[in-house]
Amino acid sequence: MQDDVEALIRDFIVDNFLFRDDRDCLSDTESLLEGGLIDSTGVLELVAFLETEVGIEIADAEIVPENLDSIKSIATYTKTKLAQVAA
Amino acid sequence: MCGITGYFGTPGASLPGRVLLQRMIGAISHRGPDEQGIHVDADAGLGHARLSIIDPAAGKQPMCNAEKSVWLTFNGEIFNYIELRRDLIARGHVFRTQSDTEVLLHLYQEKGLDCVEDLNGDFAFAVWDAPRKRLMLARDRMGVRPLYYTECEGCLFFASEVKALLEVPAIRAELDPVALNQIFTFWFPLAPRTPFKDVFELPPGHILTATPQGTRVRPYWRLDYPEANDEGAWDGRSEADIAEELRELLFDATRIRLRSDVPVGAYLSGGLDSSIITAVTRRIAPDRLRTFSVTFESREFDESKQQQEMVQALKTRHDQIQCSTADIARAFPNVIRHTERPILRTAPAPLFALSDLVHAKGFKVVLTGEGADELFAGYDIFKEAKLRRFCARQPDSYLRPLLFRRLYPYLPLLQGQSHTYLAAFFGGGGAELDDPLYSHLPRFRTTAGAKVFLSRDLRRELGDYDALAELRESLPGEFGRWHPLCQAQYLETAHLLPGYILSSQGDRMSMAHSVEGRYPFLDHRLVEFAARIPPKMKIRALREKHILRESMKDLLPKGIGNRTKQPYRAPDSQCFSGPDAPGYVDDALSRYEIEGAGYFDAGAVQKLVNKSRRKSALGTRDNMAFVGILSTQLWRRAFVDGACKVGADISPREVA
């Protein structure tokens, strides 16, 4: 389950922000902002994806780079949210 | 206004010079459909396609002096030709015509290369001085009129547009990867580079001389600003005093740009700048005013309410054309054939439609408000940079980043951003504060995001090339001593203005339909004056173009005079993604064509195309990438494959 979430997120990032098939060019910890992969529209796309496809609810105050700026941080944040829902 | 071509040297054995010049002029005959002329000498050839505006009966070109030893081919206008002519007559010159062309010829004979310094105008010209065996090329200070050149087999060729150079049998179009990298960073290649490998642009404010000893390019004018802490002659001058001088200069700049033997119209966008030009014209020539505008279906882009407000206030005779997403998509391949470069926005396309309307109404000349945003700090990027510095002073402030929402009220997606993301997008504390490109870093970063689509091969060829580093190195030595606002203004005025605004949105779109644009704000007297206006009078708090508004407030309806800058934008990728998209889009973006060209990664492009079909609107970076990739592929079709010469999409008038 946990790995599925990470794979799902990676697929979404690759298909929507990175676009490229040569996946080795984006590491799990790379900043999406610094790499120019995500702009102001991209953040909202990402939030919409996490809410509709992954099924978590994101409060405005949580839309911050600390939660959403790399595959790893998105996955960690998402897993925490999923755990809250399950609890 | 016209098109010019020519060469210096021996143009190869396969074609006689006269035939070659005929073909070169033919390729740019849209620039000058009224008349064509050729002069061939032992060492040089000049060609000219004429759009008759001043002294239609007698201004034939190439024009020579009485001895037939000095020949001129000239595109553009010398707006102060009446004053120059009067002075030349006083010094004993005898004129055969009333044309500005002959004035330029006499001025050259008297002053040689320095003649450019006396000219107030928009020009690109070539002088062949047979006794000196010297060819001189020159281009106006701001880069209104284009001029390209290349050397091939020991011969120098030049032309108003690159497509004329491609008529030379030995010259082949090939994409310069560095230029593509620059376009996908700045929106344009850094002059003298062009997207065509080994074809160069003569930079604005430069002259080129070619003699049997070699070729030399040098500047004769450069944009300059006072040092940040030096108020010099401005010390103690009141705002009202400066506003008054500004007003006088703009009136005079407009007055001399109304000199024409054919009727002059004006573009009316509904924004402050074109409204000012229209209002000033109304004062100078009340009976001659005819205005034109473009409207959009979508309220996000449309400004027809403001346009109508000005039309009512000034009682102009007005024509407008509505530009739909389908119109943009249909025109786009032709637009690229005229821009001759990949572009990241579709914004030139509606202007292409607008010049078509102006032409159809029988007008050859239009005034526009271009330049005011650069001179008086109208663009959002200036306020954005000011805000970023303001935020950087208090990096922990919660409230400061929220001001970015106020800066971009027309970008709905930005309104929903948290303060931390706003701070991250626009961020710029620490070391960045010392970067000379500080003001433009967010824009360049977002644009450069589109480079993710470049193919593996192209990336390999580019190696560690850094476009930002090249721009930094090209800045004048005193740049660092200017006020931050002036630094940002320089980047816009010396680079984006000629590199994109005046070329892809300006000359190339209007001349595609034989219409000449004139830009009162870009009179160099006004440009030099504006550069010295203290920054605090340009942006007052977050009110842009403050001094300009002050100087013109009695001429405009209040609603227009106080209007916040709304950037001119047009629908982008959505034009090419709907069910009605023209068939060429699928072909140009197909795996077959993308891989055939080798510029982009075909898999990545496919994902982007799919995304654009899934979503009603793409974000900024994706939009730029989509339009950039499509236009690059269309550029290749038009020039590299030789499809341009078939002329399938060119309307009969453009071929005529």
Interface residues (C-beta under 8 A of the other chain):
Chain A: D15 N16 L18 F19 R20 D21 D22 L33 G35 G36 L37 D39 S40 T41 G42 V43 L44 E45 D60 A61 I63 V64 P65 E66 D69
Chain B: L411 L413 L414 G416 Q417 S418 T420 Y421 A424 F425 R445 T446 A448 G449 K451 V452 F453 R456 D601 G603 A604 V605 K607 L608 K611 L618 G619 T620 R621 D622
